[in-house]
Amino acid sequence: MKHLTEYRDPELAKKVLAEIERTATQPWKIMEVCGGQTHSLVKNGILTVLPSHITMLHGPGCPVCVTPLHLIDKAVHLALEKKVILCSFGDMLRVPGSEKSLLEAKAEGADVRILYSPTEAVNIAKQNPDKEVVFFAVGFETTAPANALSVIHAEKLGLTNYSILNSHVLVPPAITALMEDSESSIDGFLAAGHVCSIMGYWEYFPLVEKYKIPIVVTGFEPLDLLQGILAVVKQLEQGKAEVENQYTRMVKEEGNAAAQQIIKQVYEVSDQMWRGIGTIPESGLRLKPEYQLYDANLKFKIDIVEVPENAECIAGFIMKGIKKPNECVHFGKKCNPQTPLGAPMVSSEGACAAYYNFSKIEI
């Protein structure tokens, strides 16, 4: 299959690995921002074959994992107390709130539906004019255009029973927060290819200039990741700090102008709470005033305050690259997919889920 099998070629992978080994003369810590990249690194065994002095840190690029705890509580409240049809992507259902998850709410009789697209939720609202329909709009820049389009579509249809519970976060401010963290020890980044397919990589030039770190836009297949790691290592060894694009088959510097315009039409930048990390200035997207009729927070006047994280969960340290999932004393024991302490154990992009499902490490 073109553009798939060639990026999984074991012989080519061996050659790139050998070049990484020859190039890296000192220890380097590289963070892959995206949870999808984390899963690929673990599932394909890349972490076990890299030189021992190359350490991969797992970043906060799992949108489900960084969704604030109180927002899960709001979704549960809407489903159970307000009796809305609560629509969501599947991996949000098992994420624990302060008291229960959406899956537990569904077991109690709430109308919680798993969808693959927010436009499906708009269609449900059209088909059920006597019911309120709320889509749990979570994600990075990648899913923002589709969620924005659902609002535009609902407005064109004149629907008054559709709204979104919004939690959109942005990658560049997160990189800034990581680099400003006193515990940070990141030497370079692999940027998420799917985010850059929407936004391009022009936003990374100021970060490279300010923090003197290499950022390489990278895909998700084994060779994508190995080539990205090699590119970062080459820059570090040469004392360079530049933005590179390994994912040229999908990403252009300017990104997707049409998708960016849709985001700008519906959303405006705002401060955002990141679960396990805290509030990052100008790191989120909220609906503009002209679209606030579709804001579930305002529509249902939800008054649920922020609640403290589970003190036993170290997800924040993991997503900042300070610890690895297997360094948690509860990993695979008290915290597992059946009884998760935090979102990274049940999200399809969570680092803890990747280690639990694919890693051979001792637990």
Summary of the structure (lengths in Angstrom):
residues: 363
radius of gyration: 20.5
end to end distance: 36.7
largest distance: 65.8
contacts: 1284
relative contact order: 0.17
helix: 45%
strand: 19%
